[in-house]
């Protein structure tokens, strides 16, 4: 019996149980205590109302998101990650052939409108979602993305700033300077941060994203970590995955109409600190605290171009956006990790020799998705307390499927792994389970529950004798099992 069928049976069991018991984008004027970027001395002045002519209002954006959800309900779901200072919901569109369900697939997120006066991203992200809806049956790239990636799109992180026609949020805080920063220990607490920032941080605790990109305006370049430096000086400051980030930035730049032709930025890419250091930025936080490889994409020279230019900007960026998302499934080392004694999935750590950055397999499915620069040889290691580590060398052409089966250490009994809360809402929380067990009618159906649990145990034992194999990505070679 496959892992998917076993999972479906477990869900059925729970359902029965429940029935029984009912660029300036990166720079610009700086407003926090840390040094910032000052590309242009434009301050944070509010532009005229005419500048928004032709752009969607917040109400129109919400309507567009809901209309997309209704039109494309077979490959999407709409959810909110929180609210802005002004109480506006931060809507997300998830696009997948199984939206809302956990699968051993990488997740990617786009975030637009981080700065209120950079609205191009929110327009392009609505266009991207609708393009995928219209083309996933007939276009091979759209089909590949829908079937192999869980894509999450947040068109506007800062709807209040957009409504005010200004950079910061309703409290005049630059949201791209509001995240915990590695160089300022007094800035590493969550309390006191803006609700929009907290919403992003909670989001990444719920969903383990492989990669990400935020869309900004005011330049034309793909920016990658680090954003700041230890010395606080403008200088190239490489993160451990510098080669991989350069590769991802190059995917976007070279797929763009003219970004890679830039005379200011060779190949149309730049290290953030080499451009100009910032602190409290979102992309560095993503990488350090969530293992998510995020780019900051400057997609238009003008922060607020005339709305008539949006179709052209969309065409210039369309293939870049699609190729970047597809790369998370077409590149790197992907796999799952199991215990050799009973076949249970292990949320182990994945390390690559020479790269000082540990990635985690996901709790539950134990899948991992490690992006790496192609055409290189890597030593990949899986480790977990109570188990013997294993490693193997892979020559990465584009994508490799690599599963690990770890042996328990002699004389040690592995602790039963507890799965995390199912954030999709398909299972009950601990509090709900406690409430069920406290139900006064429990003894009436106890026999039914015990019988179903016994059947599940028999199926589980059968499953453990035949551990599941990793779902093979369409462009992958035969899976490697270590």
N, C-alpha and C positions, 0 to 999 in steps of 0.2 A: 504493500500500500504506500502510495507516495505521500510526501510531507504535506502537500496541498490538500489531498483528500483527508488526511488525518486531521489537519487544521479545520477543515470544513466540518468534520464530524464533531470536533470539540465545540465548534460554534453552535452546531445543532443542539448538542447536549445542553449548552448554556441557555439557548433559546427555550428549550423544553422546561428547564429549571425556572426560567423567568415567567413562563406561562403559568406554571404551577403557582408561583408567587409573583402576583403582578409587580565748472572750471574756473573756471572761476568757481566751479562747483566744489573742487577740493580747496581752493584758496579763497580769495575775496576778503571782505572785511571780517575780522575775527572778534568774537565776543566773549571768549572764556579766559581763564587765568593763564592758559598756556600759549606760547608763541604760535602765530599762525602764518598763513600765506597771504600775501598782498600783491596779487598780479596786477590788479587795476584799482585805482583809488576811487571806486564807485560807491563806497560806503554801503549802507543797507537801506537806501532810499526806496520809497515805494514808487514803482512806475505808474504811468497813467493808466486809466481803466481801459483805454483802447488797445493796449498791448495784449490783452486777453481775448480780443475779438477773434472768433473762429475756433478757440479752444473750448473744450468741454468744461462746464462748471462742475463743482463737486457733485451736485445733484445729477447732472447729466452723466458724469462718470459712473456714479452708482447705478444709474439706470442701464448704462451700457454693460456693466459687469453682470447685472441680473439678467439682462436680455441674452447675453452670451451663455450664461448658465442654463437658461431655459432652452435655447436653441441647440446647445451642444451637451445636453445632460448625459448622453451616453459615454462621453469621454471627459467629463469635468465635474467638479463640485465647487461650490462657493462657500467660503468660511471667513470669519473675522479673527484676527489675532489680538484685538484690543481696540482702544479708542484713543483719539487725539486729545489734547488739552481741552479743545472745544467740544468734545463728546462725539466727534464723527467716527464711525467705524472704519477700521483699517481692513478693507476687503481683500481677500486673496482668491485667485482662480487657480485651482489645481487641474492640470491636464495629464491624463493617463488613460490607458485602456482599462485600468482598474482603479479609478480615483477613490481615495480614502481607505484603500486596503494596503496592508504591509506586504511588500514583495521584495525578493532579493535583487533589487534594482537601485541604481544611484538616484539621488534626488538633487535637483538644481533649482535655484531660486533667482528671480529677477526682482529688483526693487527700483522703483522710479520715484521721482519727485522728492528726494531726500531734502533738497533745498526748495523752498516754496517758489522761488523765482526761476526755477529751471524745470519747466513743465513739459518739455519735449518727450521725456522718457515715459510719462503717463500716457501720452497719445500713442507712442510707438508700441507700448506693451498691450494696449487694447487691440491694435492692428495685428500684432503677433498672435494673440490668442485666437482671433477670428480667422486669421490665415490658416492656422493649424486645424481649426474646425472645418474649414472649407476644403482643405487639401489632404487631410490625413489618409483618405481612402485612395486617392489617385497619385499623390506625390510620394516617391520612395523615402525622401528625407523626412517629411512630415510623419509618415507611417512609422519610420524607425524611431523617431523621438517619442511618439505616443506609446509605442509598444515596449520601449526599453528604458525610458526615463520617467520619473515622477517630477513634472515641471510645476513649480509654484510661482505665481506672478502676483506681486503686490504693486499695483500701478502707482499708488500714492502713499508714501510714508508720512507726508507732511501736508495733509489737506488744508489745515488752518493757515499755514504759510502761503499756500497757493491763493486762498481766498483773500488774504491780506496783501498779496502781491509783494511779498518780502521773503528774504532768505531764511530766517529762523522760523520757529514755530510760534504759537500764540503767546508764548512767554519770551519771545525774542532770543531763543537759544538755538545755536547752530547744532543741529542733530548729528552732524558729522564731526563734532568735537566733544560729544557727550558720552562716549563709551569708555570703559576702563582702559587704561593705557599701561603698557609694560614699563615705561620709564618714569612713571609717577605713582609710587605706592599709595599715596593718599588719594589717588583717583581710582582705586580698584574696588570700591564698594558700590553696590547697586542702589542703596537708599539715596533718595534725593535726585535721582535721574528723571528725565522727562518721561511721561507715559509712553510716548512713541518709541523711545529707546528701550524701555523696559519690555515693551511688546515684542521687539525684535529679539531681545535676549531670551525671553520665555519661549519664543517660537523655535529658536535653535536648540533649546533643551528638549522640546517635544519631538522635533524632526531632525534626524542626523543628515544634514546636507553634505554632499560631496563637494560641490562647487557653487559659486554664486557670482553675480555681477550687479552693481548698482549703476544706474544711468544718470549722468550729469550733463551740464552744458557749460560752454565758455571756452572750449578748446576742442581739439580733435586728436585724441591719443588714448591708448589703453594703458592704464596705470596699475602697478602691482607692488606688493610689500617689499621692504618695510616702508611705512609712511614717515616714520620719525627716526632719529638717530640718538645714540647714547650721548654724543657730544653736543647735541642741539644745533649742529651746523649742517648746512646743505652739503650732502655728500651721498654717494651711492652706498646704501646700507642693505646688503643682501640678507634675505631670510634663508632658513635651511633649504627650502624648496625653490630656490631662485631659478634653477634651470627649468623646472616645471612651470613656474609662473611666466617665465619668458616665452615658453612654448605656447601657453594658453593665451597670453596677450597677443602673440603673433598670429594665432588662429583667427582672432577677431580682426586684427589690423589688416592682414593680408586677404581676408574675405570681404573687406570693406572697399567701396568704390575708389577712395583715394587716401585713406588714413595712412597706409604704409608708405606713401609718397612724400610724407612730411619732411620738410627741410629743418624744422626745429627739433623733431624727435626722430632719430634714426629708426627706420622700420616702423615708425608710428607707435612705438611703445616706450615706456619710461618707468624706472624705479621711482617710487613716490618721493623718497628722501632726496634723491638726486635732482628732482624737479624743484621741490621746496618742502621742507619738513612740516608736518602737522602732527598734533597729538590728540588722542581721544577719538581717532577715526574708526569707522566701522569695519573696514577691511582687515586691519591688523587684529582687531578683537575677534573677528570670525575665525581667523587662522589660529590664533593662540588658544582661545577658549573653546572652540567648537570643531577644530580640525577641518574647517571649511575653507577651501581655496577661493578667495573672492578677489575680483578685479573691480577697479573703479574706472568706468568707461565714460570718457568725455566724447559725446556723440554729435555735437554741433558747436561751431565757433561762436555763434550767437546764443546767449542764454535763453532769449525769448524771441525767436525768429517769427516773422509774419506767418500766420497760419497757412497761407497759400504755399509755403515752402515745405510743409509737413509731408506731403506725398513723396517729394523728392528725397527728403531725409530718410523716410521709411525705406525707400528702394535702395538707398546707399547702405543702410544698416541691416537690411533683412537677412541676407545670407550670413553676415557676421553673427547675428543673434542665433540663427538656426545652427550654424556650424559649431558655435561655442557650446550650445546645449548638447548637441550630438556627441561632442568630444568626450563627455563624461562617461559615455558607454562605449565609445570607439577607441579609447586610450586607457593605458594603465593596466594594473593587475587587479582582478576582481575574483572573489571567491567566498567560501563559507568555511567555518571552523567547527569541528565536531570532536566529541570525546570518543576514544576508541573502545571504552568499556561498555557504553550503553547507547552510543549514537546521539546523545543529546547535544544541541548547539551550544557553543561556548563564546561568550562575548570577550574574546581574547584581544591582545594588543598586536598590532602589526608594525614592525620596524623595518626600515631599509638601511642597510649598511652605508655609512657615509652621509646620511641625512638625519640630522638631530631633531626629528619630529615624529612622535608616536601617534598613530591613528588607532581607533578602536573599532572592533567589529560591533555591530548593533546587537543590543540585548533582544532576545527573542529569536530572530532568524539567524543571528550570528553571521550576517553577510558583511563584507567590507569592500570598499571601492577606493583603491589607492592610485591616484593619478600620478603619472611620472612622465618625464620627457622621453620620447621614443628614440629608437635606434641606439639604445645603450643597454649594457648588461648590469643587472641588479641582484643583490643578495637580499632575499626577503625572508623575514623571521616572524614566526607567530609564537607568542608566549602568554602564559596565564598562571597565576599562583595555584600550586597543587598539581601542575602538569609539567611534563618535560617539554622544553621548547624544541621547535623544529625550524629549520631554515633550508632554503634551496636557492639556486642561482637560476635566473631567467634572462634570456635575451629578448628584450622587449622591442618588437617591431611596431605594433600598434596597440593591440589589446591581448592580454593573456588571462585565461581562467585558471586560478590556482586555489585548490581546496587543501585545507590542513586537517589531519586527524591526529589529535594530541593524546599521548599516553599519560595516565595518572602516575604520579610519582609513587614509588614503592613505599608501602607502610602508611600512606595517607589516604584518607577517605575524602573524596571530593564533596564539597558542600553543595547541597541542592541549590540550583540557580533559581532565583526568583525573577520573573519577568516584570518589566516596568509597566506602568499604567498604559493601557491602550488608548492613545490620544485620539484615535479615530472614532471612539464612542461605540465600538462593536462589542466590547465586553464591559462588565460592571466594575465599578471602583470598589476599593476595600470597604468603604463605608456602606455601599449598597449591599455588598455580600454580608456584612455584619447585620444589616437590617433584615435581610432574607432569613439568616439563621435564627434571628430572634422572633420570627413570625410564630404566632400561637398555633398555626395549623401545620407546623413542620412535621409532627409525628404522623399525620395522615398520609403523606406521600413519601415518607422516608424510604419505604421499600422500593418505590419506583426509582428514586434517586440513586439508591445503592445499586440497583440492577443496571442502570445506565452507566454508572461509574465503573462497574465490573466489566461491562462490554468495552468501555474505552480502555481499561487496563489491558485487556486481552489484545486489542488492536495496537496499543502502544508497544507491548512486548514483541509483537510481530514486526512492527516498524523498526524497533531497535536492532533486530537481527539483520536488517537491510538498510543501513544508513543512506539518506538521500544524497543524490549527486547535485552539484551546482547547475542551475539553469544556464545553459550555454548561450552566450550572446551571439547574435547572428554573424558577426564578423570574427568570432573567436575560433581558435584552433581547438583540437581535442583537449578537454580539461586535464590539468595536471593535478594529481592527488599525492600529497606528501604525508 
